[in-house]
Amino acid sequence: MNVKTTVSLSESTLRDAEELVRKGEYASLSDVLEEAARRLISERHDAVDPLTGMADEIRRRMELPRDQFLPWDGPAMAERIKARLREKHDK
C-alpha cells in the first residue's frame, strides 16, 4: 500500500532526480525516492558494528592451528604498526 506524503528537496537533488526520470532510469520521482530510501535503510541494517567484526575476526584467528599464530614480540610489533601508520599518513 502506498502512502502519499510531502518531502522537501534541495534544487540540485530535485534536478538530479528529474534527470534520472528523464533518462528513463526511473518511471517517476516517487520511484527515485523509494529506491533511495530503500538503499539507505538497507545500508543501515547491513552495517556491522566494528567491535562485533573485531570479535568475529579474533574468534576466526583463534581457530587457526597454533603454528599459524603470529608471534607476539611486543615493542617490535608496535614499531611495525607505527611505521605503517606513518607511511599511510605521508601518502
Contact map, one row per residue, 1 for C-alpha under 8 A:
1110000000000000000000000000000000000000000000000000000000000000000000000000000000000000000
1111000000000000000000000000000000000000000000000000000000000000000000000000000000000000000
1111100000000000000000000000000000000000000000000000000000000000000000000000000000000000000
0111110000000000000000000000000000000000000000000000000000000000000000000000000000000000000
0011111000000000000000000000000000000000000000000000000000000000000000000000000000000000000
0001111100000000000000000000000000000000000000000000000000000000000000000000000000000000000
0000111110000000000000000000000000000000000000000000000000000000000000000000000000000000000
0000011111000000000000000000000000000000000000000000000000000000000000000000000000000000000
0000001111101100000000000000000000000000000000000000000000000000000000000000000000000000000
0000000111111100000000000000000000000000000000000000000000000000000000000000000000000000000
0000000011111110000000000000000000000000000000000000000000000000000000000000000000000000000
0000000001111111000000000000000000000000000000000000000000000000000000000000000000000000000
0000000011111111100000000000000000000000000000000000000000000000000000000000000000000000000
0000000011111111110000000000000000000000000000000000000000000000000000000000000000000000000
0000000000111111111000000000000000000000000000000000000000000000000000000000000000000000000
0000000000011111111100000000000000000000000000000000000000000000000000000000000000000000000
0000000000001111111110000000100100000000000000000000000000000000000000000000000000000000000
0000000000000111111111000000100000000000000000000000000000000000000000000000000000000000000
0000000000000011111111100000000000000000000000000000000000000000000000000000000000000000000
0000000000000001111111111100000100000000000000000000000000000000000000000000000000000000000
0000000000000000111111111111100100000000000000000000000000000000000000000000000000000000000
0000000000000000011111111000000000000000000000000000000000000000000000000000000000000000000
0000000000000000001111111100000000000000000000000000000000000000000000000000000000000000000
0000000000000000000111111110000000000000000000000000000000000000000000000000000000000000000
0000000000000000000111111110000000000000000000000000000000000000000000000000000000000000000
0000000000000000000110111111101100000000000000000000000000000000000000000000000000000000000
0000000000000000000010011111101000000000000000000000000000000000000000000000000000000000000
0000000000000000000010000111111100000000000000000000000000000000000000000000000000000000000
0000000000000000110010000111111110000000000000000000000000000000000000000000000000000000000
0000000000000000000000000001111111000000000000000000000000000000000000000000000000000000000
0000000000000000000000000111111111100000000000000000000000000000000000000000000000000000000
0000000000000000100110000101111111110000000000000000000000000000000000000000000000000000000
0000000000000000000000000000111111111000000000000000000000000000000000000000000000000000000
0000000000000000000000000000011111111100000000000000000000000000000000000000000000000000000
0000000000000000000000000000001111111110000000000000000000000000000000000000000000000000000
0000000000000000000000000000000111111111000000000000000000000000000000000000000000000000000
0000000000000000000000000000000011111111100000000000000000000000000000000000000000000000000
0000000000000000000000000000000001111111110000000000000000000000000000000000000000000000000
0000000000000000000000000000000000111111111000000000000000000000000000000000000000000000000
0000000000000000000000000000000000011111111100000000000000000000000000000000000000000000000
0000000000000000000000000000000000001111111110000000000000000000000000000000000000000000000
0000000000000000000000000000000000000111111111000000000000000000000000000000000000000000000
0000000000000000000000000000000000000011111111100000000000000000000000000000000000000000000
0000000000000000000000000000000000000001111111100000000000000000000000000000000000000000000
0000000000000000000000000000000000000000111111100000000000000000000000000000000000000000000
0000000000000000000000000000000000000000011111110000000000000000000000000000000000000000000
0000000000000000000000000000000000000000001111111000000000000000000000000000000000000000000
0000000000000000000000000000000000000000000001111101100000000000000000000000000000000000000
0000000000000000000000000000000000000000000000111111100000000000000000000000000000000000000
0000000000000000000000000000000000000000000000011111110000000000000000000000000000000000000
0000000000000000000000000000000000000000000000001111111000000000000000000000000000000000000
0000000000000000000000000000000000000000000000011111111100000000000000000000000000000000000
0000000000000000000000000000000000000000000000011111111110000000000000000000000000000000000
0000000000000000000000000000000000000000000000000111111111000000000000000000000000000000000
0000000000000000000000000000000000000000000000000011111111100000000000000000000000000000000
0000000000000000000000000000000000000000000000000001111111110000000000000000000000000000000
0000000000000000000000000000000000000000000000000000111111111000000000000000000000000000000
0000000000000000000000000000000000000000000000000000011111111100000000000000000000000000000
0000000000000000000000000000000000000000000000000000001111111110000000000000000000000000000
0000000000000000000000000000000000000000000000000000000111111111000000000000000000000000000
0000000000000000000000000000000000000000000000000000000011111111000010000000000000000000000
0000000000000000000000000000000000000000000000000000000001111111100000000000000000000000000
0000000000000000000000000000000000000000000000000000000000111111100000000000000000000000000
0000000000000000000000000000000000000000000000000000000000011111110110000000000000000000000
0000000000000000000000000000000000000000000000000000000000000111111110000000000000000000000
0000000000000000000000000000000000000000000000000000000000000001111110000000000000000000000
0000000000000000000000000000000000000000000000000000000000000000111110000000000000000000000
0000000000000000000000000000000000000000000000000000000000000001111111000000000000000000000
0000000000000000000000000000000000000000000000000000000000001001111111100000000000000000000
0000000000000000000000000000000000000000000000000000000000000000000111110000000000000000000
0000000000000000000000000000000000000000000000000000000000000000000011111000000000000000000
0000000000000000000000000000000000000000000000000000000000000000000001111100100000000000000
0000000000000000000000000000000000000000000000000000000000000000000000111111100000000000000
0000000000000000000000000000000000000000000000000000000000000000000000011111110000000000000
0000000000000000000000000000000000000000000000000000000000000000000000001111111000000000000
0000000000000000000000000000000000000000000000000000000000000000000000001111111100000000000
0000000000000000000000000000000000000000000000000000000000000000000000011111111110000000000
0000000000000000000000000000000000000000000000000000000000000000000000000111111111000000000
0000000000000000000000000000000000000000000000000000000000000000000000000011111111100000000
0000000000000000000000000000000000000000000000000000000000000000000000000001111111110000000
0000000000000000000000000000000000000000000000000000000000000000000000000000111111111000000
0000000000000000000000000000000000000000000000000000000000000000000000000000011111111100000
0000000000000000000000000000000000000000000000000000000000000000000000000000001111111110000
0000000000000000000000000000000000000000000000000000000000000000000000000000000111111111000
0000000000000000000000000000000000000000000000000000000000000000000000000000000011111111100
0000000000000000000000000000000000000000000000000000000000000000000000000000000001111111110
0000000000000000000000000000000000000000000000000000000000000000000000000000000000111111111
0000000000000000000000000000000000000000000000000000000000000000000000000000000000011111111
0000000000000000000000000000000000000000000000000000000000000000000000000000000000001111111
0000000000000000000000000000000000000000000000000000000000000000000000000000000000000111111
0000000000000000000000000000000000000000000000000000000000000000000000000000000000000011111
